[in-house]
Amino acid sequence: MSNLILFSSINFLWYLFPLAAVVSLVYSASRYESPKIILRRSGRLFTTIIIFMALVLGFLFVVQR
């Protein structure tokens, strides 16, 4: 039964990637002016956000069991 709940929420997880990309781009664009720096910093921030979310998701999955 819990596997069905996990699979039903997978579609919701796909919203995290565009959301993290938009947040990192807007945050970087508000801090820097050079497009090269904006893209580099937003890529780094995007990676950090995704890794942090994956760690939190993994922690919650372990705690749930």
N, CA, C and O atoms as a GROMACS GRO file, in nm:
protein
  260
    1MET      N    1   0.081  -0.119   0.000
    1MET     CA    2   0.000   0.000   0.000
    1MET      C    3   0.086   0.126   0.000
    1MET      O    4   0.055   0.223  -0.070
    2SER      N    5   0.195   0.126   0.079
    2SER     CA    6   0.279   0.246   0.085
    2SER      C    7   0.351   0.269  -0.048
    2SER      O    8   0.385   0.384  -0.080
    3ASN      N    9   0.376   0.163  -0.126
    3ASN     CA   10   0.438   0.180  -0.257
    3ASN      C   11   0.346   0.256  -0.351
    3ASN      O   12   0.392   0.335  -0.433
    4LEU      N   13   0.215   0.233  -0.340
    4LEU     CA   14   0.120   0.306  -0.424
    4LEU      C   15   0.121   0.454  -0.391
    4LEU      O   16   0.111   0.538  -0.480
    5ILE      N   17   0.132   0.486  -0.264
    5ILE     CA   18   0.138   0.627  -0.223
    5ILE      C   19   0.266   0.691  -0.277
    5ILE      O   20   0.264   0.805  -0.322
    6LEU      N   21   0.377   0.618  -0.271
    6LEU     CA   22   0.504   0.671  -0.322
    6LEU      C   23   0.496   0.696  -0.472
    6LEU      O   24   0.540   0.800  -0.519
    7PHE      N   25   0.439   0.601  -0.546
    7PHE     CA   26   0.430   0.617  -0.691
    7PHE      C   27   0.331   0.726  -0.730
    7PHE      O   28   0.349   0.790  -0.834
    8SER      N   29   0.229   0.749  -0.651
    8SER     CA   30   0.133   0.854  -0.683
    8SER      C   31   0.193   0.993  -0.662
    8SER      O   32   0.148   1.090  -0.723
    9SER      N   33   0.294   1.004  -0.577
    9SER     CA   34   0.354   1.134  -0.552
    9SER      C   35   0.475   1.162  -0.641
    9SER      O   36   0.534   1.269  -0.632
   10ILE      N   37   0.514   1.068  -0.725
   10ILE     CA   38   0.629   1.089  -0.812
   10ILE      C   39   0.603   1.201  -0.912
   10ILE      O   40   0.694   1.279  -0.942
   11ASN      N   41   0.481   1.211  -0.964
   11ASN     CA   42   0.449   1.319  -1.057
   11ASN      C   43   0.469   1.455  -0.992
   11ASN      O   44   0.510   1.551  -1.057
   12PHE      N   45   0.439   1.464  -0.864
   12PHE     CA   46   0.458   1.589  -0.791
   12PHE      C   47   0.605   1.627  -0.782
   12PHE      O   48   0.638   1.745  -0.781
   13LEU      N   49   0.693   1.528  -0.775
   13LEU     CA   50   0.836   1.555  -0.762
   13LEU      C   51   0.895   1.620  -0.887
   13LEU      O   52   0.997   1.688  -0.878
   14TRP      N   53   0.833   1.600  -1.003
   14TRP     CA   54   0.886   1.660  -1.125
   14TRP      C   55   0.874   1.812  -1.126
   14TRP      O   56   0.941   1.878  -1.204
   15TYR      N   57   0.790   1.868  -1.040
   15TYR     CA   58   0.780   2.013  -1.030
   15TYR      C   59   0.901   2.073  -0.958
   15TYR      O   60   0.926   2.193  -0.968
   16LEU      N   61   0.974   1.991  -0.886
   16LEU     CA   62   1.088   2.043  -0.809
   16LEU      C   63   1.201   2.092  -0.899
   16LEU      O   64   1.268   2.190  -0.865
   17PHE      N   65   1.224   2.026  -1.012
   17PHE     CA   66   1.334   2.065  -1.100
   17PHE      C   67   1.312   2.203  -1.163
   17PHE      O   68   1.402   2.288  -1.154
   18PRO      N   69   1.197   2.230  -1.226
   18PRO     CA   70   1.178   2.366  -1.280
   18PRO      C   71   1.171   2.472  -1.170
   18PRO      O   72   1.218   2.584  -1.189
   19LEU      N   73   1.113   2.436  -1.057
   19LEU     CA   74   1.105   2.532  -0.947
   19LEU      C   75   1.244   2.568  -0.896
   19LEU      O   76   1.272   2.686  -0.872
   20ALA      N   77   1.330   2.470  -0.878
   20ALA     CA   78   1.467   2.496  -0.833
   20ALA      C   79   1.543   2.576  -0.938
   20ALA      O   80   1.623   2.663  -0.902
   21ALA      N   81   1.520   2.548  -1.066
   21ALA     CA   82   1.588   2.622  -1.172
   21ALA      C   83   1.546   2.769  -1.173
   21ALA      O   84   1.629   2.858  -1.185
   22VAL      N   85   1.417   2.794  -1.160
   22VAL     CA   86   1.366   2.931  -1.161
   22VAL      C   87   1.415   3.007  -1.037
   22VAL      O   88   1.456   3.123  -1.048
   23VAL      N   89   1.409   2.944  -0.923
   23VAL     CA   90   1.454   3.010  -0.800
   23VAL      C   91   1.602   3.045  -0.809
   23VAL      O   92   1.642   3.155  -0.773
   24SER      N   93   1.683   2.952  -0.859
   24SER     CA   94   1.826   2.979  -0.867
   24SER      C   95   1.857   3.087  -0.971
   24SER      O   96   1.946   3.170  -0.950
   25LEU      N   97   1.786   3.087  -1.083
   25LEU     CA   98   1.808   3.191  -1.184
   25LEU      C   99   1.768   3.329  -1.133
   25LEU      O  100   1.842   3.426  -1.150
   26VAL      N  101   1.652   3.339  -1.070
   26VAL     CA  102   1.606   3.469  -1.020
   26VAL      C  103   1.697   3.519  -0.909
   26VAL      O  104   1.732   3.637  -0.905
   27TYR      N  105   1.736   3.431  -0.819
   27TYR     CA  106   1.825   3.471  -0.710
   27TYR      C  107   1.960   3.518  -0.764
   27TYR      O  108   2.013   3.620  -0.720
   28SER      N  109   2.016   3.443  -0.859
   28SER     CA  110   2.146   3.481  -0.915
   28SER      C  111   2.136   3.609  -0.998
   28SER      O  112   2.227   3.692  -0.996
   29ALA      N  113   2.026   3.625  -1.070
   29ALA     CA  114   2.009   3.746  -1.151
   29ALA      C  115   1.991   3.870  -1.065
   29ALA      O  116   2.026   3.980  -1.107
   30SER      N  117   1.938   3.852  -0.945
   30SER     CA  118   1.921   3.968  -0.858
   30SER      C  119   2.052   4.008  -0.789
   30SER      O  120   2.062   4.117  -0.734
   31ARG      N  121   2.150   3.919  -0.792
   31ARG     CA  122   2.276   3.949  -0.725
   31ARG      C  123   2.388   3.990  -0.821
   31ARG      O  124   2.477   4.065  -0.782
   32TYR      N  125   2.383   3.941  -0.945
   32TYR     CA  126   2.492   3.965  -1.040
   32TYR      C  127   2.436   4.026  -1.168
   32TYR      O  128   2.316   4.015  -1.195
   33GLU      N  129   2.524   4.089  -1.246
   33GLU     CA  130   2.480   4.152  -1.370
   33GLU      C  131   2.531   4.080  -1.494
   33GLU      O  132   2.466   4.085  -1.598
   34SER      N  133   2.643   4.014  -1.486
   34SER     CA  134   2.700   3.946  -1.601
   34SER      C  135   2.626   3.814  -1.628
   34SER      O  136   2.612   3.732  -1.537
   35PRO      N  137   2.578   3.794  -1.751
   35PRO     CA  138   2.506   3.670  -1.783
   35PRO      C  139   2.590   3.544  -1.759
   35PRO      O  140   2.538   3.440  -1.719
   36LYS      N  141   2.720   3.555  -1.784
   36LYS     CA  142   2.808   3.440  -1.763
   36LYS      C  143   2.812   3.401  -1.615
   36LYS      O  144   2.804   3.283  -1.581
   37ILE      N  145   2.824   3.500  -1.529
   37ILE     CA  146   2.828   3.474  -1.385
   37ILE      C  147   2.691   3.427  -1.336
   37ILE      O  148   2.682   3.338  -1.251
   38ILE      N  149   2.584   3.486  -1.390
   38ILE     CA  150   2.449   3.446  -1.351
   38ILE      C  151   2.427   3.298  -1.380
   38ILE      O  152   2.378   3.225  -1.295
   39LEU      N  153   2.463   3.254  -1.500
   39LEU     CA  154   2.443   3.113  -1.537
   39LEU      C  155   2.530   3.020  -1.453
   39LEU      O  156   2.485   2.913  -1.412
   40ARG      N  157   2.653   3.060  -1.429
   40ARG     CA  158   2.744   2.975  -1.351
   40ARG      C  159   2.695   2.962  -1.206
   40ARG      O  160   2.689   2.852  -1.152
   41ARG      N  161   2.660   3.075  -1.146
   41ARG     CA  162   2.614   3.072  -1.006
   41ARG      C  163   2.478   3.005  -0.993
   41ARG      O  164   2.452   2.935  -0.895
   42SER      N  165   2.390   3.026  -1.091
   42SER     CA  166   2.259   2.961  -1.081
   42SER      C  167   2.271   2.810  -1.101
   42SER      O  168   2.195   2.734  -1.041
   43GLY      N  169   2.365   2.766  -1.184
   43GLY     CA  170   2.389   2.622  -1.198
   43GLY      C  171   2.438   2.561  -1.068
   43GLY      O  172   2.395   2.452  -1.030
   44ARG      N  173   2.526   2.631  -1.002
   44ARG     CA  174   2.577   2.584  -0.873
   44ARG      C  175   2.467   2.582  -0.766
   44ARG      O  176   2.456   2.487  -0.689
   45LEU      N  177   2.387   2.688  -0.765
   45LEU     CA  178   2.278   2.695  -0.668
   45LEU      C  179   2.171   2.590  -0.697
   45LEU      O  180   2.116   2.531  -0.604
   46PHE      N  181   2.142   2.566  -0.825
   46PHE     CA  182   2.047   2.462  -0.864
   46PHE      C  183   2.093   2.326  -0.813
   46PHE      O  184   2.014   2.249  -0.758
   47THR      N  185   2.220   2.297  -0.832
   47THR     CA  186   2.274   2.170  -0.785
   47THR      C  187   2.265   2.159  -0.633
   47THR      O  188   2.230   2.054  -0.580
   48THR      N  189   2.295   2.267  -0.564
   48THR     CA  190   2.287   2.268  -0.418
   48THR      C  191   2.144   2.245  -0.371
   48THR      O  192   2.121   2.169  -0.277
   49ILE      N  193   2.048   2.310  -0.435
   49ILE     CA  194   1.908   2.295  -0.397
   49ILE      C  195   1.861   2.152  -0.418
   49ILE      O  196   1.795   2.094  -0.332
   50ILE      N  197   1.895   2.093  -0.533
   50ILE     CA  198   1.852   1.956  -0.564
   50ILE      C  199   1.916   1.857  -0.466
   50ILE      O  200   1.849   1.765  -0.419
   51ILE      N  201   2.044   1.874  -0.436
   51ILE     CA  202   2.110   1.784  -0.341
   51ILE      C  203   2.047   1.798  -0.202
   51ILE      O  204   2.023   1.697  -0.135
   52PHE      N  205   2.021   1.920  -0.160
   52PHE     CA  206   1.959   1.940  -0.029
   52PHE      C  207   1.821   1.877  -0.023
   52PHE      O  208   1.786   1.811   0.075
   53MET      N  209   1.741   1.895  -0.128
   53MET     CA  210   1.607   1.835  -0.131
   53MET      C  211   1.615   1.683  -0.132
   53MET      O  212   1.533   1.616  -0.069
   54ALA      N  213   1.714   1.628  -0.203
   54ALA     CA  214   1.730   1.482  -0.206
   54ALA      C  215   1.770   1.429  -0.068
   54ALA      O  216   1.722   1.324  -0.026
   55LEU      N  217   1.856   1.502   0.001
   55LEU     CA  218   1.895   1.461   0.137
   55LEU      C  219   1.777   1.466   0.233
   55LEU      O  220   1.759   1.375   0.314
   56VAL      N  221   1.697   1.570   0.223
   56VAL     CA  222   1.579   1.581   0.309
   56VAL      C  223   1.480   1.470   0.276
   56VAL      O  224   1.422   1.410   0.367
   57LEU      N  225   1.459   1.444   0.148
   57LEU     CA  226   1.368   1.337   0.107
   57LEU      C  227   1.418   1.202   0.156
   57LEU      O  228   1.339   1.120   0.204
   58GLY      N  229   1.547   1.178   0.145
   58GLY     CA  230   1.604   1.053   0.194
   58GLY      C  231   1.590   1.040   0.345
   58GLY      O  232   1.558   0.932   0.396
   59PHE      N  233   1.615   1.149   0.417
   59PHE     CA  234   1.600   1.147   0.562
   59PHE      C  235   1.456   1.118   0.602
   59PHE      O  236   1.431   1.037   0.691
   60LEU      N  237   1.361   1.183   0.536
   60LEU     CA  238   1.221   1.159   0.567
   60LEU      C  239   1.179   1.016   0.533
   60LEU      O  240   1.097   0.957   0.603
   61PHE      N  241   1.234   0.962   0.427
   61PHE     CA  242   1.204   0.824   0.389
   61PHE      C  243   1.256   0.727   0.495
   61PHE      O  244   1.189   0.629   0.529
   62VAL      N  245   1.376   0.753   0.548
   62VAL     CA  246   1.434   0.667   0.651
   62VAL      C  247   1.355   0.680   0.781
   62VAL      O  248   1.328   0.579   0.848
   63VAL      N  249   1.317   0.800   0.818
   63VAL     CA  250   1.242   0.823   0.941
   63VAL      C  251   1.103   0.759   0.932
   63VAL      O  252   1.050   0.710   1.032
   64GLN      N  253   1.045   0.760   0.814
   64GLN     CA  254   0.912   0.704   0.795
   64GLN      C  255   0.911   0.554   0.825
   64GLN      O  256   0.814   0.503   0.881
   65ARG      N  257   1.016   0.485   0.789
   65ARG     CA  258   1.021   0.340   0.810
   65ARG      C  259   1.040   0.316   0.955
   65ARG      O  260   1.047   0.201   0.998
   0.00000   0.00000   0.00000
